[in-house]
Amino acid sequence: MGTWGTGIFQNDVADGVRTDYKNKLRIGKSDVEALDEIINENIAFINDDDDKFDFWFGLASIMFDLGRLTDTIKNTTLELLDSKQDLVRWEDNKGDLRKRIIQLEKLKEKLLSQQPARKNISIAKPFVCSWKIDDIFVYRPHYLDKYILIAVDKFIRCDADIEGLGDILPVTFIKICNEYPQNIDDINNALFLPHYYDINKEIAEYRFMWFKKGFSKASKIFEYVGNMPFDRPCVINCEDDDGLCYCESWQRLDICVNNGTELMKSNK
């Protein structure tokens, strides 16, 4: 795993443990559940000669900071610190070795000090898109003399930010037309914008799965047209796998529009 410094969390293992442990608490796991899961999910790191140090050091540090450090985790970590076996990894670089020694001494001093009071963790709520399948939205970008349609195809449960939270994200088509759509015929006659297109293989992918980032701001520019069962494209990626949906931030909607229009021009 990657390491970019001598600090306790300056490596992929400890940094990941810190994030995952906090996220488990944020989705409502109890202290016991969060600890059991983080250990069970990282057995490979625990059994690795090098990664085990980063795992236990990172876990003990974040549990201490949150007021949840148990005697078992504390004693396991102190034993590893006292063994000084972690320093073997740093012997080739005397400068980094000295820095690492300081970091481990600080960690030991921290773990032997009075643990702070147990901190309350705010429970995160999943993002659930309020749209419905076949909802149609329209907006007119300032840079384009055309109307852009957002046509909702379906929804996917996806852990966009926190594993296990269960965001409900929209999968849409993007369409483009010259005039404001008045009815379902106008919707169906509008052109689909692809994010992937291969005219020779007759393969295209028009679906966009959108992360929640920027949704509130982006949706304010959309005008609701109505709920109209619209025609889906006939030529799509032959693999019907939700994971193949193109994932984007709503903040990049204009980039998707520009890329789609360029793809259409290049494949004419």
Secondary structure, DSSP 8 states (H G I E B T S, - for coil): --B-SSSTTSBHHHHHHHHHHHHHHHTT--HHHHHHHHHHTTHHHHTSTTHHHHHHHHHHHHHHHTT---HHHHHHHHHHHHHTGGGGGGTT-HHHHHHHHHHHHHHHHHHHS--------------B----TTEEEEE--TT-SSEEEEEEEEEEEE-SSSTTS-EEEEEEEEEEESS---SHHHHHHSEE--SEEETTTTEEE--EEE-STTHHHHHTT-EEEEE------SS--S---GGGSEEE-GGGHHHHHHHHHHHHHHT-
